[in-house]
Amino acid sequence: MAAKRGTDEMRDRVVLGEFGVRNVHTTDFPGNYPGYEDAWDQRRFEEVPTMAVEKVFVYNNTSIVQDEILAHRLGLIPIRADPRLFEYRNQGDEEGTEIDTLQFQLKIKCSRNPQAAKESSDPNELYFNHKVYSKHMTWVPLGNQTELFPDADFRPVHDDILIALLRPGQEIDVLMHCVKGIGKDHAKFSPVATASYRLLPDITLLQPVEDEAAEVLQKCFSPGVIEIQNIKGKKVARVANARLDTFSREVFRHEGLKNLVRLARVRNHYIFKDFSASHTALPMRRRGTPKKLGRNTAGTADPNWPKGYSIPYGIMLSM
């Protein structure tokens, strides 16, 4: 029986020791394979629509940034606009309309500051408009968009994205057309940014830890991991929420505690974390995510996921 428990532990736990890890040599990997995350991530967001710059009309660009590089930078700026308000532009349509296009203008020129101190070498004091930010992009309504969207606030998601640097006399004058698209067609439409995963922490107290030792143990872990209870006048430590721990292994620095705690990770329990580069709120992202998320990578119904359930961005997810 003890041998079976040892085998099960080797299969289910990666144990963290003071100077290394144990139980990492087995090829038995039950549960979910981490490679599924890539498939799930593509399925979740490859068809979530967003608005992005599709065409850039350059009227004047005397900056050191080449036209094609400038257009590329503008295309990657996330636009704050609800894609549900617009239609997809038909293939071959060169001119945008009020129902499928958002128009932005970027017109800025750098000049000297006549009030700057003569001995100053700080560009922020010497020049006006020497840094071109996304906040300088302004919405130019097409057709009757002013009537269609009277309360609209179409703009870049972030105001502080640096686009270019200018010097006196240099200017940028461009017009941009934003269209509705999906990440499956081009990465600039994807609401995705950083995605990561980790194994669920598993912390076990091998012996009761009481009084002063319990307080020291609590400080060895992230806040909320170890809880101290008062039992019969004694302070007793217990694991409250192992999920919150980052596994710094600080406990192994204490000779009186390192043999009282076992640190491990559950092999088949992954915590995914996604970060959005889009302005889209979670409810919209739930509605916009394809319903085929309820299918697994083999194309059959996945019993672990409710039909049509979508994974919200920016939230840690357990499998």
N, C-alpha and C positions, 0 to 999 in steps of 0.2 A: 504493500500500500504506500509506504514511504517512497519506494522507487518510482511508483506511478505519479505521485505528487511532484517528485523532482523532475520527471520528464515533462509533466504539464507546465511546470514553471519555466522550463527551458523553452517551451513552445510559445508560452503566452507572455513572458516578461523579458525585457532587457534590463538587467540589474546594473545600477550605477554604483561603483565602488569608490574608494578614496583616490585611487590612481588610475582607474580604468573602468571598463564595462565587462560584464559577463553575459553568457548565454547569447552570443552573437554569431556563433559558428553554425547554427542549425540552418538547413535549407527549407525547413517546414515553416510556411508563412500563412497561417490561417487568417480568415477574415478578409478585409478589403485590401486590395493592392494599391499602393500610392499612385501608380500610373493612371488609375481611374480618374484622379483629380483633374488631369489635363483634359480628358474626354468630357468630364462633367463641366469643366470651366468653359470649354468650347461650346458645348450644347447649351449651357445656360445663357451665354451672352453673344454668341455669334449672330443671333438674329434679333437682338435688342436694338431698336433704331435710336439713332441720335442725329443731331445736326452738326455738320462740319463744313469747313471751307472747301469748296470744290474747284472754283475758278478764281484766279487773281488777275485783274486787269491792271497792268502797270502803266501809269501815265508818266510818272517821273520817279526815278530812283538814283540819286547821286551818292548814296551811302556806299560803304565798302562791301556791303552784303550783296552778292550777285542776285539777280532777279529770281532765278530758279531756287536758290537757297532761301530767299525771303519768302517765296510762295510756299515752300515746304514748311517753314517755321510757322507760317500763318495757318496752314492746314492742320497742324497739330494742336492748335489752341482750342480747348473745349468751349463750346458755345452754350450759354444759358438760354435754352429755348425748348419748349415742350414739343417733341416730334409728332405728337398726336394731333397737333394743330395743322400739320402740313401733309401734303401728298408726296409720293415719290415722283421725281421728275422722269418723264418718258425718255427713253434712249433716243439720241439724235436731236433732242431739243437744245438748241444753243441759247435761246433767250429764256430767262426765268420769268415766272409769273408770281402773282401775290399768293397763290395757293401752294406753290412748291419751292419757293426761294426766299431766303433772307439775304438782304444786302447790307454790307458794312463798308464804311469808308475809313481809310487811315491816311490822313493828310497832316503832315507835321514838318516843320523846318527849324533847324537849329540856328541860334543867333547868339551874339556876345552880350554879356551883361555889363552895361556901361557903369554900373555902380560897384562893380567888383573891385576889391583892393588890388593895387598894382603888384604887391609882393605875393599875392595868392597864386597857388598852383593847383588848387582844388577845382576840378571840372564842375562840381556842383555849384561853385560860386562864380566861376568864369562864364558859364554858358547857360542859356535857356534851352529847354527841350533837347538836351544832348542824349537823354536816354528815352528810347521809344518803348513804351509799355503797352500791354494789351488794353489798358484802360483808355488808350487813345483811339481805340476802334469804336466808331459810333454807328448806330443803326440808321440806315437810310430807307424809309418805307418805300415799297414797290406798290404801284397801283393804289388800291383802296385799303392797304394794310392798316392805315391809321384808323379807319372805321372798323375793320375786322378785329383789330386788337387794340382797343382804346386804352386798356390798362397794362399793355405789354411792357416788359422791361428786358428786351433782348440785348444781351451783352455777353462778353466772355465770362466764364465762371470765376476766373481769378483776374484781378486788376493789376497784379504785380509781375506778370510774365514778361521778361525782358526780350524784346524782339530785335533791336539793333542799337548801336551807338553812333551818334552823329557828331560832327564838328561844324562850326559856323559856315553857313552857305550850303551845307548838305541838306537834302530834304527827301521825303518819301511821300508819294501820292499814288495810292492804289485803291482799287475798288474790289470788293470780294463778294462772291456769290456762295452762300451756304445752302446745301441741299440735305435732304433726308437720306440716310443710308444705314447699312448694317456692317458690323465688323467682319462678316463673312466675305464682303466685297473688298473692303479696305480697312487697314488697321486704324486709320484716323477716326473711323466711326465707332470703334470699340470703346465701351465705357470701362474697360479693364485697365488696371494699373498693376501694382504688386500683388501676387498671390503666393501664399506660403502655407505649409502645414507642419504639424508636429504631432508626436505621439502623446497620448494622454498620460500625465504623470500618475504614478501609483506610489504612495508613501505609507509605510506600515511601521507602527511602533512595536518593536519586538518585546519590550518590557514596559511596565508602567513608569512614567516620568512625572515626578512630583516636585512641588514646592519650587525652590530656586532653580533647579535643573529644568523645570517646565518653562520658566520665564526665559531662560537662556535658549532653550529649544525654539521657543516661539520667535525669537529674534533672528534665528538662523534661516528662516524661510520668509517668503513674500507675505505681505499683510493678508490676513484672512485664511491662510493655510492651516495654521495651528491655533486651536482654541483652548483656553484654560478654563476648566470647570472647578467649582468648589464642591468637593465631595467629602462629607464628614469632617469638615474643617481643614482639608488638605487641598492644595492647588494641584490639579491633575491635568496633564496635557492630552489632547486628543486631536486627530486629524479632522479638520472641519471641511476643507475644500482643497484637495490636492491639485485640482485643475489650475489653480491660480499660481502654482509655483513655477519658477523659471529654472530650477535645478542648478543653483550656484554651488552646491556641495559645501556650503559654509559649515554645515554640521560636522563635517569630517575634520575640522580644525580643533574640535573639542574632544579631548581624549575620553572624557566621561560620558559622551553622548554618541560618538560615532558607531559604537557597537549596539546601540539601542534602537537604531533606525535603519530601515531598508528602503533605499530609493530605487525605483524601477519605472519602466514605461510599458504601457499595455501595447502589445504588438499590433493588434487589429482594431485599435481605436484611434482614429486620426482627428485632429482638430484643424480645420481649414480656416484660413483667414484671408479675406479678399479686401482690397481697397479700391474704391471707385475713383476714376479720373473724371467722371461726369457729374453734373449737378443733379442727376435724376434721383428723386427721393425713393425710399424703400418701397412704399406702396406702388409707385409707378413701375419700379423695377420688377415687382412681383407680377404685375399685370402684363408687363412687356416680355417676360421670360417665356420662351417656348414651352408648351405643355408637354413636349416629348421628354422633358426632364424626368418624368415619372417612368422612364424606360432605362434599363441598364445598358452597359456597353455591348451586350450580346443582342440587344433589340427586343428582349422579352420584358414582361412587366416585372418591376423591381418591388418586392413586397415591403422593403424598408422605407419606401417613399410613397406618400399619398399621391394619387393621380393629379398631375398638373401642379404639383407643389414646386415652388421656386425657392432658391436659396438667396436671401437678401445679402447685399453687399455690405462690407464693413463689419460683419458680425462673425464671431468665431463659431464654427459649425462642427458638431461631433458626428462621427459615423459609428 
